[in-house]
Amino acid sequence: MKVDLTLPRFRLEDVPALARRVEALGFDGLWFGETGGDPFLAIALAAEHTERITLGTGIAVAFPRSPMVTAYIAWDLQRLSRGRMILGLGSQVKGHI
């Protein structure tokens, strides 16, 4: 069994220490929601401070960004994280935009 942690809300300045702690506690993954900020930036920070855990968007809103921009972001994060990034996309919810 794998156990992940989801952060719907987060402060970017807390992400590096939090990601290291999540990995040290033995969690398998860390997910960032878009309701608390930019999940892509949080994943970049977490990738730089961890070695093993999976990092994902849970969930990034798909429609405010062009498909090409989203694809480039995901590709770059996949490379930065050395294959540990999972892209979760969802439809737009008016309250979030």
N, C-alpha and C positions, 0 to 999 in steps of 0.2 A: 504494500500500500504506500502511496505517496501522499504527503501532506503539504499543502501550499498555504500561503497567507495572502489575503487580498486587502489592499489599502484603497478604499474609495476616496478618502481624503488624506492629503499629506502635505508637508512643507518641504520644499526642495532642499533646504539647508539641513534637514534631518535625514534625507535619503541615504547618504553614504554610510553613516553609522548604523542606521536601521537595517540596511541591507547586509552589512557585515554581521550584525547580531542575529538576523534571521538565518543566515547561513551557519553561523556558529551553533545555533540551537538545533540544527539538524533538519530544518524545513527543506523541502525539495524545490519550492518555487515561490516567487513573489510577484504579485499582480498589482497593477496600478490602474485605477479607474480615471476616467476623464472628468468626473464631477469635482475633483479636488485640484485640478491643475493639468498641465501637459504631461500625459503619461509617457510620451516619447523621451522627453528630457529626463524624467525620473529614471527610465530604463537605462539611458546613457550613463547617468551617475552611478546607478547600481551595478552596471556592467564593469565599470572601472574599479569597483571596490569589492567584487566577489569573483570566485573562480568556478563554482559548481552549480549554483541554483539556476533554475529556469526563470526567465523574466518575461512578463507578458502584459499586454494591454487588456484590461478587463472592465469595461469595453471602451474602445476608441470610437467616437462618432465618425462615421464614414463620409457623410455628405458635405461637410464644410470644407474639406480638402479635395483637390482633384485626385483622381485615381493615380496619376503619375507621381504626384508629390507624396502620397501615402506609400506607394511602392518604393520610391527612393529612400524614404525615411526607414521603412521596414528593412530594406536591403542593407543600409548602412548600419543599423542597429544589430542586425544579424551578424555582420562582419565584426563589429566592435565587441559583441558579446561572445564571439567564437562559437556561433551556432546555438546559443541558448535562448534566443528571443522567439516568442510566439505572438503573432498578431491576431488580436480579437477585435472584430469590427461589429458595429451595430448600427441600426437605422437612427436617424435623427429624432430626438425628442425635443419639441419646441421649448420646453422649460430649461434645457441645458444650453441653448444658443442665445 
